[in-house]
Amino acid sequence: MIRKLLATGSVLAAMAATPAVAADMSACLITKTDTNPFFVKMKEGATAKAEELGIELKSFAGKVDGDHETQVAAIETCIADGAKGILLTASDTSSIVPAVKQARDKGILVIALDTPLSPVDAADATFATDNFKAGELIGQWAAATLGDQAADAKIAMLDLAISQPTVGVLRDQGFLQGFGIELGDPNKWGDETDPRVVGHDVTQGNEEGGRRAMENLLAQDPMINVVYTINEPAAAGAYEALKGIGRENDVLIVSVDGGCPGVQNVKDGVIGATSQQYPLLMASKGIEAIKAWADTGEKPEPTPGKDFFDTGVALVTDKPVDGVESIDTAEGTDLCWG
Amino acid sequence: MTSDTKTANGPADYESALTSGPQAVAAFDDHRHGWGQKIQHTLHQTPSLVPLIVLVLSVIVFGLLLGTKFFSPFALTLILQQVQIVGIVAAAQSVVILTAGIDLSVGAIMVLSSVVMGQFTFRYGLPAELAIGAGLICGTLCGYLNGFLVAFVKLPPFIVTLGMWQIVLATNFLYSANETIRSQDIAEHAPLLQFFGSKVNVGGAIFTYGVIFMVVLVLVLAYALRQTAWGRHVYAVGDDPEAAKLSGVQVKKVLISVYMLSGLICAFAGWAMIGRIGSVSPTTGQLANIESITAVVIGGISLFGGRGSVLGTLFGALIVGVFTLGLRLLGADAQWTYLLIGLLIIAAVAVDQWIRKVSV
């Protein structure tokens, strides 16, 4: 504890010292919260890269997920500060657009990290995981693992929130497509007609929500044998619910994120497979792009065929299947965050 | 002179005067009649009756609509499991609200206590028994701070606990570094932390220790509030603190004890939560303050203090649980649950106001 305090102290001291060294160029990182390990890792990646390139980085975060006001105030602060670029993970993807426009009008490069703005071209560029692809990988893996049984699987869908945020919809629809289920409108979940989908419920992306949602769906059909989860905490909660009725060993759980506790759960067999995303890479690439913009005036290009720059995704599992590329948990642990 | 009078109109006269007077005990005359007044009167006497009726009705309605899918021992006890955390926290909230206070920090105290239990075990390697003790003390201390600020510094409970909510939550995130401790690690090294997750199976009905704890806690609190001097003082403070003070109630002590008890119960809720979700997660349960107030209000405890019963709170929590599971099983969009619970809250306050008029 004391060592931790000392470490925090020295980080603060270092932060206070940097402006004197590289005051000529600054950039901002604005995340949804500064407590979620995903964003903590993002900040680490951005800070390390900024230090390397001699850029002064200022970090801002909302108080809670969904804290839009603080993010707007942060953008205004960055404009006033004369920043060259802003890396932004928006809490409210459409309401933030006017503030982003203000910044871009002042010649600031704005890059959306992780979460695309709506519309996506409201930012100069988007560096993110291909969430649809992430879902598709676990869908393909689940279908291949079940083999012939996939034809009469009973699937529970544990989604993020009722408001159907883009990240949750993309993963959900990707999974269904990968599993071989016909989609309705790909922009929303819940409109599929395939009888293999038992139902959807929402988890808020945490353990408690995951458990409750799983219990609700099990009450509808106790013979569920495939569980899609929006992220690994929800998967851990779903596992507890299955354990509650003694079915933890005959149900396939798949997930998305690639956090360290999640990868550990794959290793232990709690989760069958998870799709791993790379927040550190998003942030460091973002800082590099700001540097390039400041030096040459060049904007980053999206990945060919997509409307964003894809920072990659990998399937982590210890039970690989033919036709779906994957890495094992040892490699996943080296790359995990949180 | 005086002694003469006394002898002349001696004690015997008082006695005879008494016997010639009316024998009936003083009572309020009730000149109103009809079903409306009678029901109103009964409800006034037994405040937990309204939520109980609503609970039974909603169980019957969902039972008719869904059949055995809902009306099975499994599904009905599942509701108990799903409301256990909110139920325990709402019991703490009830006691505070009875004193005309409010505790917005309950959810945060619960999460921090569970994090203390987890971190003391895994970061410092303490035995689980000690870590749990530390977690319970942590919750009680947070409650003591609330109580001290309310009783001695005389700040409004809403403000105190609004501030405490943020302080405790921030402490929780800073201290835990928002790291989750995994269920498997806990099961292996400190199974006692998951104690409340253990189950008793009675013919398809599954009761966790957490559920049993919730029910016992509510019964004990209901007894203590009704039958002990402390309990009556809690009601008195909530009804009229000045009058309570004048009649010899140590208002400050009662307030502090109430907030400390609330903190302690929240710490137990944190322990029960580890049992339910398996892991120690700093991000869970943050809406428990709102959910607990919802259960209290639907359960018929007056937000203005001094009226209501903790049994009603349990029924209130169960009503929310029945609606949530019932509507999900019917395949309704989850928004409908929120809409109906919103209506229930407003209806509950309206009923409370109507019942109050009986004593006017």
Interface residues (C-beta under 8 A of the other chain):
Chain A: T35 N36 P37 V40 I162 G199 D201 V202 N206 E207 E208 G210 R211 R212 E215 N216 A219 Q220 P233 A236 G237 Y239 E240 K243 G244 P261 Q264 N265 D268 V270 G338
Chain B: K69 F74 A75 L78 Q81 Q82 I85 F173 N178 E179 T180 R182 S183 Q184 G197 K199 I206 M273 R276 I277 G278 S279 S281 P282 T283 T284 G285 L325 R328 L329 G331 D333 A334 Q335
